[in-house]
Amino acid sequence: MFQILQDYKVLKRFQQLPDSAKEVVFYAETKADWVYFESIIKELTEVHGRTITYVTSDPQDSVLNTTSSKIIPLCIGSGTVCTIFFQTLVAKVFVMTLTDLGTFNLKRSKAYPVHYLYVFHSMVSSHMVFREKAYFNYDTVLCVGPHHMKEIRRAEELYELAPKKLVAHGYGRLDKIIKESKSLEMTKNKKLKVLIAPSWGKSSISDLCIVDVVTSLLASDFQVIYRPHPMTVKHNSSLIKHVQSMKSDDFQLELDIRGSQSLQESDIMISDWSGAALEYAFGLEHPVLFINTPPKVNNPRFYRYEIDPLEVFIRNEIGEVVDMDQLEQLPVLANQLCHKKQHYIEKIRKSRERWVYNLGHSGEVGAQAILEALSTVSPQNERPREL
């Protein structure tokens, strides 16, 4: 009850903000969302001088401690009050990296003609890993690459949807990884270091074989970093506790994905269907060893698109694949791939050039898209009706 009262106070505070503070509102489900918004927000606040409101459902979100006078941070929780916040939202442009708007409890506003803008939190395709209606209810979508453009336009054809504003955006998370990789002084590891960064769910490395994979690599004298997906941390606490009990000087469990130091330090990544594999390969130009777990399919009707998902066909461009029944060979294959990194650099660069828009400049493009979206809110509706 106390938490609900606190959340209501935050809702009231948001509603009492001046109109200028509610022109652009960002919503974060978890603290990890910041890495996808960061370059856009910095462009808006530091270059364009805009004030934005940042509403988060995560009390551990570092944005709540911001020192920027241009960012108004609020924590509204993730329960009933958050649902009410969405339904009564008064804002011009609402920016999210959360899919499925309107499908579950988080709906479009009944109070105001809000313009909803989606920022991708993964570079993978939009039609297999994500639910069938994941992007139906957004007005503008900032696309990572041409695959997103093609897939979303195809969805509009299949489901007879009104066309959205699609922006050739890019990927801020990738831009930051590349920038940091250029500024950091790389040190040579005493042992080969492997970063394990899986997807989440029943078909992920985390759920199927993480303990065996870590044990095998440690026994073969690798250093190992396991970086579980935030949803694995949230929904599978028993697994995380079990992994934490695996004591070794060569093993590290990393629960916060916002930093990129572990990416920079590792020689290769082991992954499954996670978008982190693309961030790693395209950001550091290092190959990925994919464990061929069952594909992550949250939209069983994706075949109707007649478009192959990027995460399926790109594997051989940025790394190699090992089947589940060959996991005993994993240390040997990982060692071989570590010593073949130079072989993959040119292949990875060509693939990145083809599949990612505006490399190094996505923040500028994203900020401009938001500013343009502001002009789409009908002037006669600027004052909301009373609720």
N, C-alpha and C positions, 0 to 999 in steps of 0.2 A: 504493500500500500504506500509506504514511504517513497519508493522509487517512482510510482505512478504520479504522486503529487509533485515530485521534483521534475518529472518530465512535463507535466502540465505547466509548471512555471516557465520552463524553457519554451514551450509552445506559445505561451502568452507573450513572452519576451520577443519571440520572432514576430508575432503578429503586430507588436507595437513598434517595430523598427520603422524608420522612415522609408518612403517609397524608393528612394535612391539606393538603399541598402538591399532592396529586394528585386532589383532589376535582373541581377545575375546571382543565382543560388546554386551551389554545388551540394550534392548529397553523397555521403560515403557510408557504405554499409559497414566497413571495417577500416582499421587503420592502414591496411595495405593499399587502399584505393588511392592514397595520396600520390603514389609513384606514377599513376596514370594521368593524374590531373596536374602535377607539379609544373611542368613547362608551360601549360596553358595559363594557369593561374599567375605565374610569375610574369608572363607576357602581358596579361590583362592589368595586373596591379602595378608593376614596375615600369612598363613601357607606355601603356595607355592610361595609367593613373586611375583605373576603375576600382571602386570598392566592391567587394564580393562578400556574400555570406556563405559560410561553410558549415553545413549541418551534418553531423556524424552520429551514427548509432553506436559508436565504440568509445567507451570512456577512457580507453588507453590510447586514443588517437593523439599523436604528437601535435597536430594542428591546434588542439585546444590550448596549447601553450605558446602559440605564435606571438611574436613581438611585432608583427606587421600591423601598421595602423589601417591598412587597406583590406584586411581579412577579419571578418566578424565570425568567430567560431562558436558553435552551439552544439551541445550533446543532447539528443532527444531520445536516446534509447532505441530499442527495437521492438517494443510491445505495442499495446493498444494506442498509446499517444502518437507513436510514429505513424500508425495507420490513419489516425485523425489528421495529423499534419499533412499527409499526402492528399486526403480528400478535401481539405479546406485551404489548400495552398493558394496563396496570392503571391505570384512572382511573374516576371516576364519570361525569363529563360531559366530553365531548370536543367542542370547538367548532371548526368548519372553515368556510372559504369556498371550499373546493376541491370541485368536483363529481366525480361518478363514483366515489364510494366503493364498493369491492368489484368494480369493473369491470376494472381493470387490476392493477397490482402492490400498490396500497394497499388492504388488506382490513380488515374488522372484526376486532376482537381475538378470538383463540381462548382467551385466558387469563381473561377477565373480562366480566361483562355490562355493558359500557360503554354509556352513553346518548349517541348521536351527534346533535349539534345543528348544523344548517346555517344560515349567515348569507349572504344573497345579496350578490354582489359586482357586481351590475348590476340595474337596474330593468326591463330588457326581459323579455319573456315567457320562460317556462321550457321551452316545448315545441318551438321551432323552432331557435333559435340553439344550444341545448345538446343533447347526445346523448340518445338515447332513454331510457337508464336512469340519467340524470344524478342523479336524486333518489330512486331506489328504496330505497336502503339507509340512509336517515337516520330517526331516531326523531322528531325535532322539526325543523320548518322555520320559520324566522322570515321571514314574507312581507312584501314591500315594500308591496303593495297588493292589492285584491280580485282582480286578474287572476291573481296567483300562487295564491291560494286556489282559484279556479275551475279553473285548469289542473291543479294537483296532485290535486285531488279527482277530476277527470276521468280522470287517469292511473290512479288507484286503481281506478276503474270498468273502464277498458279492459283493464288487466292483472291484475285481481283481486288487488290488493295489500291488505295490512292497512292500515287508516287510520292516518295519522301524526297527531301533535299539530301543528296549524298555528296559528301565533301571528300576530295582526295587529300587526306590528312597526313597519314604516317603513324608513328608510334613513339610517344614521348619517352617511354621506359627504355626503348632501344637507343634513342638519341643520348640519354644520360649514360647508359652503359658504355657506349662508344667514347663519349667525352671523358669519362673517368678512366677508361683504359689507356687513353693517350697521356693522361696527367700522372698516372701512378708509375712508380718505378718497380718494375717486375723483378721478383727475386726467384732464384732457382730453388725449387723444392729439393730437399734431401731425398725424399721418396716421391714416387709418382702420386699425385693427388687427384682423387676422383670425387666429383660432386654428383650426388644422386638427387634429382629433382623431379619427382613424379607428378602426375595428375592426381585426382582424388576420386574415390568411389570404388565399387566392387571390382572393376577391371584394372585398377592401378597397381603399380609395383608395391605401394604401401600396403594394400590389402592382401596381395597375393604372395609376395616373396621378399619383402624388405629385410627381414631378419636373416634369411639365407644369403641374400646378396651381400649384405654388410659383413657377415661372418666370413664368407668366402674371400672377399677382397682383403679383409684384415689378415687372414691366414696367409695371403700371398704377398704381404708386406707393402700394401698400398696404404696411404693415408686416405681417410674417407670422411666426407661431409654429407650428412643426410639433411635435406631441406624439404620437409613435408609441405604439401599444399596447405594454405590456411584453413581450408574446409576439413582437411584431415585432422588438423590440430583441434578444431572446434567440435567435430563430431565423433572422433575416435580417440578419446583420452586414454583408454586402456592400452592401445597400441603405443602411444607416445610414452606412457609410463614404462612399458616394456623395453622400448628402445633406449630410454634414459638409463635403464639398468645395465646396459651393455658397456662396461667399463673398459676403456683402452686409451692409451695416450695418443693413438693414431685415429681416434674416432671423435667426431664433433657433430652434435645435433644442433641445427640452426632453426629456430622457430619464428624468426622475424625476416620476412622476405624483402623488406624495404631497402636494405643495403645491397651492395653488389661486390663486397670484398671477397666473399667466397667464390663468386664467379671468376673474379680476376686471378685468384690464387690457384685455381684448379687447372689441371692439364686437359682433362676431358670431362664431359657430363654423361651420366647414364640417366635415361628417361624412358617414358612410354609414349603417351599421346599428349603430353603436356605442352602448352604453349611456351613454357620456360625453355624448351629445347631450341625454339626458334630465336628467342631472345639471346640465348647463349651463343649459338652458332653465328648469327648475324652481328652480334655485338662484339665478340672477341675473335671471330674467325677461327674458332676451334671446333673440331668435329664432335658429334654426339653418337653414343652407342645406344641404340634403341632396343629395349627388351620388348618383344612382340607379344604383349598382353592382348587380350581381346579388345577390339576397337571400342572407344568410348562413344556410344550412340545414345543420345538423349532425344533424338528425333527419328523414330523408326521409319518415317516417311521421307527421309532425305533423298532416297533414290529417285523420287519424282523429279528432282531438279535436273537430273542427268548431267551433273557436274561433279567431278572427282574432288573430294576435299583436299585442301592444300597439305594438311598434316599427313595424308596418306602417301602422296606421290613425291613429296619433297625429301623424304627420309634418305634416299640414296644420293641426293644432291649435297647433303650436309653431314653425312655420317654413314653408319652401317647398322644392320639389324641382326639381332640374335633371337632365335625362337625360345619359347619357354622350356622346351625339352632339351635345350643345349646350355642351360645355365651353369653346368659344371665347367664349361669352357670360358665363362665370363672373365676370369682373371687374365687368361691368355689373350683373349680378344681385346680387352681393355689395354693391356700392355702394347699390343701391336698397334692399336689406334693412336695411342699416345705418341708413338714414334713415327706416325704417318701424318702428323698435323700439317706439315708444309704442303703435303699433297692436296689438301682440301681447301687451301686459302683461295685460290682462283675460282674454284667451283662455288664456294660460299659467296664470294663477292658478286659473281654473275647472278646467282639466285637472289641475293638481297636486292640488287639493282632492279630486278624484274618484279619483285613482290612487295616492295615497301616504297611508299610515296615519301617525298620531301625529307629525305634522310638529313638529320641535323637541324631541320627547320619546322618540325611539326607543331611546336608551341606557337609559332607565329601564325601558322595556318589555322590552328584550332581557335585561337583568340579572335582572329578575324571572322571566323564562321559564327562565333557567339555574338560579336558586335553586329553582324548582318542579321542574325536571327532576331535581335532586339527590335529591328524595324518591322518585323512581321506581325507584332502584336497590334491588333486593331486599336487606333486612337480612341474611338468612342467607348472602348471597354477598359480604358486605363483605370477608371475607378470601379472597384469591384462592388457587386451588390452586397448588401448586408446579409449575414447568415443568421 
